[in-house]
Amino acid sequence: MSAPPPRDPADSLDFLAMAHYAVGALWAMLSLVPVSWVLVAHELAQASSLQPPGQPSALATAAAVGFVLVGFLGAALAVWGGRCLATRRRLGVARAAALGLCLFVPIGTVLGALTWTFLRRAEIRDRFAG
């Protein structure tokens, strides 16, 4: 029985790039959840006969906006890292994206750790242009 042929590391880089795109999209979608919370709280405050109609608190709105901005920045970093993996350019950005993905628990942590260990290989580093 013969051994299977060795796998090309480019296949793994393409898979990691697609996974970065998917996790980036998921991260962007989940970062919009606080917006729905603020909108529901606003509607509940208007529908309640006990409280006068009003706006959501400034603290809740600021927290939701901050969460959305940080979420979109993390998603953009994940997608940019995936693009760098796909084009085999900017190894530093790909590594930064791998570390940034570790903040998105649990899916991003697994993908970030896998990407980080994969990018440490010498044959992978040689494939990157700059």
N, C-alpha and C positions, 0 to 999 in steps of 0.2 A: 504494500500500500504506500503510495507516494504522498509526500507532504503537500499541502495546498500551496499555491504560488504566493509569494509575499505580497501583501497589500500595499498599494501606493498611498503614501501619506496625503496626497492631494485629495483623495476620496474623503478622508477624515476631516480635512480642512473644509471641504464643501459641506459636509454634514454639520459641522460646528457652525458654519456661517448661517445655514438655514435655521438651526436651532436658536442662534442669536436673534435672527429676524422674528421668529415666533415668540420668543420670550420678551423681546422688546415690544411687540404689539400687545401681548398680554399685560405687560407692565403699564402701558399707556392706557389700556381700557380700565384696569383696576384703579388707576390713579384718579379716575373720574367719579368713583363711588362717593367721596365726600360732597360733591356737588349735589347729588341726588338727596343726600341726607339733609343738606341745608334747604333744598327746595321742599322736601316733605315737611320739615319742621316749620317752614313758613306757611305752608298750606294748612297744617294742623292748627297753627296759631290763629289763622284767619277764620277757620271753621269753628273754633271753640267759642261758645257763648260766654265763657267765664273770663276770657281775656280779650281786650280790645285788639283789633287787627294791627299788626305791626310788622316790622322787618326782622329778619334773623339778627341775632346779636352780632356786633362787630367782631368779637373774638371768634365766634364760630365761622363767620365768613372769611376772616383772615387766615384761620387755620386751614380751611378748605382750599383756599387759593394757594397757600404755601404748600400743602400736600400735593395739589395738582401740578404745581411748577416743579417741585422736586421729582415727582413721578415722571413727568414728561422729560426732564433732563436725564434721568436714569434710563428711560426708554430710548432716548436719542443716543445715549452712549452705547447701549447694547446694540442698536441697529448699526451705528457707525463702526463698532468693533466687528460686527458680522460682515460689513462691507470690506473692512481691512483684511479679514480672513479670506474672503472670496477673491480679492484682487492680489493677495500676497504682498501687500504694502503696509507700511507703518506698523511694525511689530510692537512698538511702544503703546500705540493706541489700542491694539488688540489685547495687550496685557492689561492696560488700564480698564478696558471693558470687562475683562475676565474678573478683575478684582471688584469692580463696581457691581457686577452681577451677583456677587456673594451677599450683597445687602438684600436681595430679593429672595427671601426664604420661602419655601424650600427648593423650588425649581431652579432659581438662579444660582443658588449656592452650589448645587450639583453641577450645573453647566459651567459656572465660573471656575470651580476647582478642576474639572475635567479639562477645560480649555487651558488653564494655567499650567497644569502638568504636561499637557501636550505641547505647548509652546516652549517648554524648557528643553526639548530635544534638539540636538545639534542639526539633524537633517531637516527639521522644520524651520529652524532659524535661518538656514542657508537658502531656503526658498523665498524668503522675504527680500524685497528690493531695497527698502529703506525705511 
